[in-house]
């Protein structure tokens, strides 16, 4: 996992909207020994957290409202087949219709 984490940008000026590597490592450390299957991420942004989570959750559902971020994140995560990208507004109930009810973790 260290090699994967090193490939993900650190939170800094160019990537100020992502979470830090330390936060991502802490997330992994907390969930690695738990049997969590599905994760919902509200606010995909660039997709770095989605990518990271795809290595220890069975499936990631991630919601993004802005088309350019949605497209960028899909490119970042193109090597992973366990991420479902949802173009939608997190404040609109219709956005959640295609998401299963058995979500174990929600990241906002």
C-alpha positions in Angstrom: 0.0 0.0 0.0 2.9 2.3 0.6 3.9 2.2 -3.1 0.3 3.1 -4.1 0.1 6.0 -1.6 3.4 7.4 -2.9 1.8 7.7 -6.3 -1.0 9.9 -5.0 -0.2 13.6 -4.7 0.2 15.2 -1.3 -2.1 17.9 -0.3 -0.3 21.1 -1.3 -0.9 24.2 -3.5 -1.3 22.2 -6.7 -3.6 19.7 -4.9 -5.0 21.8 -2.2 -8.5 20.3 -2.6 -7.5 16.7 -1.9 -7.0 15.0 1.5 -3.5 14.6 2.8 -1.5 11.3 2.5 -1.6 11.1 6.3 -5.4 11.3 6.3 -5.5 8.6 3.6 -3.1 6.4 5.5 -5.1 6.9 8.7 -8.3 5.9 6.8 -6.6 2.8 5.5 -5.3 1.9 9.0 -8.7 2.3 10.5 -10.6 0.2 8.0 -8.0 -2.4 6.8 -9.1 -5.1 9.4 -12.8 -4.4 9.2 -15.1 -6.1 6.7 -16.4 -3.0 4.9 -17.7 -3.5 1.4 -19.2 -0.4 0.0 -18.1 3.2 0.4 -19.9 6.3 -0.7 -17.8 9.4 -1.3 -19.7 12.7 -1.6 -17.6 15.1 -3.6 -15.3 13.2 -5.9 -13.2 16.3 -6.7 -10.1 15.0 -8.6 -10.6 11.3 -7.6 -7.5 10.7 -5.5 -9.4 9.6 -2.5 -11.7 7.4 -4.7 -8.6 5.8 -6.2 -7.0 5.2 -2.8 -10.2 3.8 -1.2 -10.7 1.4 -4.2 -7.7 -0.6 -2.9 -9.4 -1.6 0.4 -13.1 -1.3 -0.2 -14.9 -3.7 -2.5 -16.7 -0.9 -4.3 -16.7 2.9 -4.3 -19.7 5.1 -5.3 -18.6 8.7 -5.7 -20.8 11.7 -6.5 -19.5 14.8 -8.3 -21.5 17.8 -9.5 -19.0 19.5 -11.7 -18.5 18.0 -15.2 -14.8 18.8 -15.5 -14.0 17.3 -12.1 -16.1 14.2 -12.9 -14.2 13.7 -16.2 -10.8 14.3 -14.6 -11.5 11.9 -11.8 -12.6 9.2 -14.2 -9.3 9.6 -15.9 -7.3 9.4 -12.7 -9.2 6.2 -11.7 -9.3 4.6 -15.1 -7.2 1.7 -14.0 -9.7 0.6 -11.3 -12.9 -1.3 -12.1 -14.6 -1.0 -8.7 -15.5 2.7 -8.8 -18.9 3.9 -9.9 -18.9 7.6 -10.8 -22.2 9.5 -10.4 -22.7 12.9 -12.0 -25.1 14.6 -9.6 -25.9 17.0 -6.9 -25.4 15.6 -3.4 -28.3 17.7 -2.1 -30.8 16.1 -4.6 -32.4 12.9 -3.5 -32.5 11.7 -7.2 -28.7 11.5 -7.2 -28.9 8.5 -4.8 -31.4 6.4 -6.7 -28.7 4.2 -8.3 -26.7 3.7 -5.1 -27.3 0.5 -3.2 -28.7 0.7 0.3 -25.9 -1.3 1.8 -23.3 1.4 2.1 -20.9 0.8 5.0 -18.9 4.0 5.0 -19.7 7.6 3.8 -16.8 10.0 3.2 -17.7 13.7 2.8 
